[in-house]
């Protein structure tokens, strides 16, 4: 069990403190409830851009990283469709250095043409390196657009088109910051060698006087249920022809989410999983196969990726994949097989709780989706899933009318 205390400051900032005296360090995690799904469809990539801009300097700080390193710490950040997360870890005696840095960029981030130009170039180059140049780099652009028609998940986190960042104007970027990066849209968590009350006092000291900001109306367009089979043939830098099958999954707090997650593990997590043992090891029909959940907060996806082995076609691989999907729909999974994947999940959860950084990230994440106590109860939710529930969710999910299929081939 992870013990924690939580309070909300007058300006709307949610504060969480977890005391762990076994570590000489303290991790500071700040989650801003803004991801790529909150962007204007004609101005995408802004949340990812701000992951970079937040390190460019603020009113009293010229170099965020230099101060962290001088304090004997390290820091990093990540952005996804649902949120932007920043974390720092330092020796406990240097905690206030981090709180000063984080509060200064929340209140006084330097947003000017110079910083925007520098980070715009960095992000544009990253877009080219990850999406335009490497093999299969733009696959998720095709998949997002194919699988989502209304929701903000219909473009990747890095953005729909590189031109959206290339043409980003200072006033547009400033507006995005003022709307989403205030204390009332953030969660801060201190984990490690810090007492609860002292932690809250320090958070109040450094963040309590930052005024809340009007977030305005935040779009929350829900994706309608898919009722037709979707197919797309795309061409690009593809050394080997690839197949992608996508099926919508429940939102992150739905009980069915855990059943779908276990289904993905049954199909392709480890050498004894069904796809690996049958399609890769026995039939040798694929050179690569994977199955995973996107884990999105709203309606996510169960993704299947496969590349045919020499001498086999996409159609043959697809037929064998559907045989396995029909099998998990028609026959109950044995208790032995289900227990194996449950144990792997539990090991993963326990391992993640060993790090004060991960505990801070998880506490902020679960708070952001409305149920912080999931940090202690999620393992049990996985354990409670039955073979019957696995079958019911497989039947509900694996239907041709609910499948989005992408075939990705070498550009002629």
Buried (B, 14 or more C-beta within 10 A) or exposed (E): EBEBEBEEBEBBBBBBBBBBEEBEBBBBBBBBBBBBBBBEEEBBBBBBBBBBBBBBBBEEBEEBEEBBEEBEBBBEBEBBBBBBBBBBBBBBEBBEBBBBBBBBBBBBBBBEEEBBEEBBEBBBEBBEEBBEEEEBBBBBBBBBBBBBEEBBBBBBBBBBBBEBBEEBEEEEBBBBBBBBBBBBBBBBBBBBBBEBEEBBEBBBEBBBEBEBBEBEEEEEBEBEEBEEEBEBEBEBBBEBBBBBBBBBBBBBEEEBBBBBBBBBBBBBBEEEBBBBBBBBEEBEBBBEBBBBBBBBBBBBBBBBBBBBBEEBEBEBBBEBBBEBBEEBBEEEBEEEBBEBBBEBBBEEBEEBBEBBBBBBBBBBBBBBBEEBEBBBEBBEBBEEBEBEBBBBBBEBBBBEEBBBBBBBBEEE
